[in-house]
């Protein structure tokens, strides 16, 4: 299947958002394990922003 430029850009954008979400989730787990409440609040706000 040949994708046009719009489809390629859309797929790249989706992959980028998923990578950000996974990174944030991991950072949030680490912050919770360390009990870093300030970082937890910041990362939770970022998670809400990215949906």
N, C-alpha and C positions, 0 to 999 in steps of 0.2 A: 504494500500500500504506500502510495506516495502522498506525503502530507504537504499542504501548501504552507507558505510562510506564516500565515495567521495561526494555523494549527500547531506549528512548531513552537511559536512564541507562547501560545496558550499552555502547551505541555511543559515548557521550560518554566513558566510562571508557577504552574501547579507544583512542579517538582521543587522549586525554590521555597515555596510556602511550606510544603511538607517537611523539608529539611530544617527550616526555621522552627517549626512546631516541635519536631523531634528533639532538636537541640535545647529548646526552652524546657521541654518536659524533663529531659535529663538533668539540666541545671537546677530545676525545681526540686527534683528528687534529692539531689546532693545537698541543696540548701536546707531541705527539711531534715535530712539525716544529721546535718550539723547544727540544726536548731537556729539558723540565722534568720530571725523574723523579718528584719528589714529587707534582706534579699528575697525572701519568700514573697513579701508583699509586692516588691518591684516586679518579680518574674510573673506573679499571678496577673498583674496589670498588663504586662506584655502579652500574656496568653489571651486575655480578653480582647486586646487590640487585634491580634492576629486571628482570633476566632478559633 
